[in-house]
Amino acid sequence: MADSNNILITLSALVILSYLFNIIAKYIKIPSVILLLATGALLKFLGDKFGITLTGVHFFLNFFGDVGLIMIVLEGSLDLGLSRKKFPLVGKSILSAILILAGTCGLIFLVLHYYIGLPFQNAIIYSIPMGVISSAIAIPSVKELSEHKKEFIVYESTFSDIIGIMVFNFAILDNALSTESFRDFFLNILYILIISFVSSGLLVFMLNSITTHIKSFLIFAILILIYSVGKIFHLPSLLLILVFGIMLNNTKYFFKGRLARVLHLEKMSTVTSELKLLTAESAFLIRTFFFILFGYTMNLNSLITPEVAITGSLIIACILFARFIFLLFISRTHLIPELFIAPRGLVTVVLFYSIPAHFISPAFNDGIIYYVIIVSSLIMMLGLMFTKTKFSETERLVIGESGTTEDPIGLS
């Protein structure tokens, strides 16, 4: 039996290590998620060497994945400020999430269906986890970018997660291609939107009314409860988390007149700040254990097989090509660094392990998932490094006599 002191020492050491990774990542430009995955792989190697095996890893991986999704979406939405000036940015981000997800999944489907030979619906189901951008990796990685670029990535990756999960839950239905399924899909979106606004309004008033210091975890518990119940009924419950976070951070737009006076908006800023801090801390903790456990489950030998390398590289090419086409010809926005910020991670793993048993195909090598996650994160790392370097060079070149800096190619 494991000694409780050893467990506490190990968990504490992993949290401290993750904190150090966050600091180190700023200097060596390697995303902390890569370092966490490497830590998990190292623990697996040491465990095999000394005959130590962890049980229930996949259960805890799914558990931390679900809670992590909630915390990360909540963390991102609590940072999103609304204004008329930002409506075009929000619209562009949603359009980007929808079209890039559709284009990426379509291209990956072609690879899986025609190159690997997966059946039609299986190929669709397998393509969705790899088509979704991971907000768990993207959001923490863009904190050094300009406010406009950071907000675009936060909105896009968050909506990519939500839309991807909605489409995945629809795709795994046995009668997914029927008219009734499409009707139910859009009705579910309508239902969850109504539930989201009503529930979020009530939660905001609850936060305002609770006088004790213990309220943040009560809100977390309610959000997780609603999310879990919605997930059982295949409802896109992450929409609730997003709506609640946006509503709480922008109460002046949602509560006016008498409601604003009852709510005491000046008091809500303090409540929001406290919840932001606790959400960020919780998201950090969940993210730490999730990626270490995922690194522990990785089969490193599968990454170097020709089948995984070729298929994984084709999927990476699909991801970048779809993103390039959208950013250049549809969005007509900057390519750098937005083109490279398309990591796969937490939501990819959660959806992959949620594929029903009767849709799992032996023709698909699990190493492809590992390959896509690692390579997409490395590409994002190189893209951000390149952006930083180019920005410094551009800044030196175009500073005028006034001391202002131009940014003609969107590298800030």
N, C-alpha and C positions, 0 to 999 in steps of 0.2 A: 504493500500500500504506500502511495506517495505521501511523504511527510508534508504537512501544511506549511511549515516554515520554508521548505525548499520551493514549494509552489509560489508562495508570496515573494520570495527572493527572485525567482525567475521572472514573474510578471512585472515586478518593480524594475528589474534590470532592463527588460524589453521596452518599457515605457520611457525610461531614462535614455536608452539607446536611440529610440525613435526621436526624442527631443533633440538629441545631438545630431542625428541625421538631418533634421530640419535646418539646423545651423550650418552644418557642413555643406548641405546642398546649395546654399547661397554662394559659396566660394568655389566649389568644384563643378557647379552647374549640372550635377546629376540629380534627377528627381529623387526625392526621398523614397518614393515607392519602389524604385529599382533597388535601393539599399535594403529596404524592408524585405523584398522578395529574395534577395541574396542571403539575408539573415535567416529566413525560413528554410531556404535550401541548405544552408550550412548546418542548421539545427537537425535537419533530416539526415544529413551525412554523419554528423556526430552521434545521432541516435542509433543509426544502423551499425555504426562502428562499436558502440558500447552496449548494443542490445536493448535499447530503450525505444518503445513504440507508443505513440499517442493513439488513443481510441476515440471514436466519435468526431474525427476531424471534419468530415463533410457536414455533419449536423451543425457544428459550431461555425463552419464557414458560411452556411446558409443563414444561420441566426445573425451573425455579425454583418452579413451582407444586407439583410432586410433592415436591420436597425441603422446600419451605415447609410443606406439610401435615404432613409427618413431624415437623419441628422444632417447629411450633406446637402440635400435639397432645401431643408429648413435654413441651414447656415447661408446658402447662396441667396435664397429669397429674402432673408432678413437684411441683406446688403443692397437690395434692389430698390432704388428710389424712383417714384413715378412723377412725371411732369409731361406737359404737352410737347416739350422739346424732345423728350425721350421716346415718344410714341413711334416715330419712324425707326428708331433703333430696335425697339421691341418687335415691331412688325418684321423688320429685316431678319432678326434673330429667329423668330418663329418660322418664317419662310425658309431660312437656311436649314433649320433643324428638320423640317418636313421634307424638303426637296433633296437635301444631301443624304438624309436617311434613306429615302426611296431610291435614289440613284445608286448609292453604295450597296444597299441590299440587293438591288437588281443585278448589279455587276457581280457581286459575290455569289448570288444564286446561279449565274451562268457558269462560274468556275466550279461550284459544288455539283451542279447537275450534269454538266457536259464533260468536265475534266475528271472529277472523282467518280461520278456516276450515281449520286444520291437520287432517290425518287423525288418527284416534283414537290410534294408538300414537305418532305423532310428537308430538302434543299432550302426551301423558304424559311423553315423554322430555324435551321442552323445559321442562315445568313443574318438573321436579325440581331443576335447577341454581338456579332462582329461588326454590325453596321452602326451600333450605338456609341456615341462619344461618352467617355467616362467623366462625369462631372467631379468624381472623387479625386481624379488626377489633374484634370484641366483647371479647376477653380483654384486650388492652392498654388499651381504653377505659374499663374499669370498675375500675381500680386504686384510685380515690378513693372508691368506695362502701364500705359496711359489709361486714364479713367474710362475713356470711350471704348478702347479695345478690351479692357478688362470686363466691362459690363456686357459687351457683345458676347464674349466667350462664356460668361456666367449664364446669360439668358439662353444662348444656343445649346450649351451642354446640358443645362437643366431641362429644357424642353425636349432635347434629344433623348434623355433618359426617360422622361414621362411618356412621350409618344412611342418610343421603342418598346416600353413595357406594355402599353396599350395594344400595340400591333401584335406583339408576341402572344399575349393572352388570347387575342382573337385567332391567331394562326394555329394555335395548338388545339383548337376545337375540332372535333371529328368532322363536323359539317361546315367548316370555315368558309367554303366557297359558295354556300347557298345564300339566297336572297334574305332569308330570315336572319341569318347570322350577321349580315351587313346592317340590317335594320336594328337588331339588338345592340350591335356595336355602337352606333350613333346614339341610340337611346340611353345606353349606359353612360356615355360622355355627358349627355344632357342631365341625367340623374345626378352624377357625381358633381357637376358644376353647381347645381342647385343646393345639394347637400354641403358642398364646400363653402359657399358664401354664407349659408345659414349657420353652419357649425362654426366657421371662423369668426363671424360676428358675435356669437354667444361666447366663444373662448376669449375674445378680446375683452368683453364685458366681465367675464369671470376673472381674468387677470387683474382688471381694474378694481374689482370688488374684494378680492382676497386680501386680508390685512396681515396675515401671518407671513413669515419669511419663506416658508416652504410652499412654493407655488410653481416653480419652473418644472420640477419633476412631475407634478400633478398634470401640467399641460402636456408634457412628454408622454405620460401614460395614456391620456385621452387620445392624443394624436396616433400613438401606436395602436391603441385599441380600434379606433375607426379604420386605420390603414389595414390592419389584419383582418377585420371583418369584411372590409371591401375586397380584399384580396381573395378571400374564400369565395366570394360571389363574382370574381373576375372583373371587378370594377377598377378603373384607373385611379386608385386612391392617392397616388402621389400628387394629383391635382389639388387635393385638399391641403396637403403640406405646403405646396407652392402658394395657393391662395391665402392661407393663414399668414405665412411669412410676409407676403406683399402687403396684406391688409394691415398687419400689426406695424409695419415699418412706414406705412403711408396712411395713418388713421385720419389725417385731415381731409383726405380725398373721399373717404368712405363714410365718415361720420360728420355730419354738418348740422347746424341749427341746434335744436333741443338735444339731439343725441350727443353732439359735441360737448355741450354743457354738462350733461349727465356723466359723460365719460371722463371729463377732466383731462383734456389732451395734453396739457403741460405735464401732468403726472405720468403719462404713458411713455414719454421719452426715457425716463429712468427705468421703467419696467422693461422696455425694449432693449436697452443697453445691457441690463442684467441677463436677459434671456439670450442675447447675442453671445455674450461671454461664455455662458454655460453651454450653449449649443456648440460653439467652436471647440471648447475643451472636450466635450463628449464626442464630437466628430473626429477629433484628433485621436482619442483613445480607441474608438471603434475601428478607425482606419488602420491604426497600428496593428491591432490583433488580426484584422482581416487579411492584410497583405502578408503578414508573417505566416499565417496559417496557409494561405494560398501558395506561398513559396515552399512551404513544407510539403504540399501535395504534388508539386511539380516533378515530372520525370525528365530530368535534364538530358538523359540519353536520347529521348525522343526528339529533342530540338535539333540534333545534328544529323538526323536521317534525311536523305535526299527528298523523300516524299513530303515531309513536313516543311523543309526549306523551300521547295519549289511552290507548293500550294500556299504556304504562308506568304511568300513573296508576291505571288499573284494577287492575294487578298489585300496586301498592303498597297500594291499598285492600284487596285480598284478604289481603295479608300482615298488615296491622294488624287487620282484622276477625277473622281466625282466631285471632290472638294475644289479642285482646280477649275473645272468647268463652271461650277456654280459661282465661285468668287469672281472669276474673270468676266464671264459673259452674262450672268443673270444679276448677281448682286452688284457687280462693277465696283468692288471695294478693293482694299489693299490685299495683296497676296501674302505679305510678310508681316508678322509671323503666323497669321490666321491659317494659312495653308497647312502648316506643320502641327498645329494644335488640334490633333484629332486622336488622342490616346484612347486605348481600350483598357478596361480595368474592372472595377467592382461590379458594375451593372452587367458587364459581359459574362463574368463568372456566375453571378446570381441567375441570369437567364439560362446560361448553358446547363447549369445543374438543375434547372427547373423543367428541362425538356422531358415530357412524359416517356415512360419506359417503351411504349409501343412505337415511338418515333425515333428512338435511338438507333443509329445505324453503325454497324461494325466497320463500314467503309471509311468512316471519318476518324482520323487519328486525333486523340485529345491533345497531342503535342502542338497541333495547329493553333489552338487557342492560346497556349503558352507563348508560342512564337509571335503571334499577332500582338499580344499584350506587351511583350518585352520590346519588340522592334518599333511599334508605334510610340512607345514611351521614349525610346532612344531618339527617334526622329524628332519628337517634340523637344527633347533636350537640345539636340543640335540646332534646331530651328531657333530656339530662344537664345542660344549662345551666339549664333550668327546674327540675329537681330540686334543684340546688345553691342556686338563689335561694330556692325555697320552703322548703328546709330551714333556711336562715338566718333567714327570717321566722318559721317555726314555733318554732325554737329560742328566739328572743327572746320569743315570746308565752307559751310553756308552761314556762319555767324557774321552778321553785318556789323556796320559801325554802331548801330543802335544797341547791339548786344543781344538782339533777339535771335531765336533759332527757328529756321524754317524746317519743315518736315515734308518735302515734296513726294516722298515715296512711302510714307506711312510707317516709318520704322520706330516711332516713339512709343 
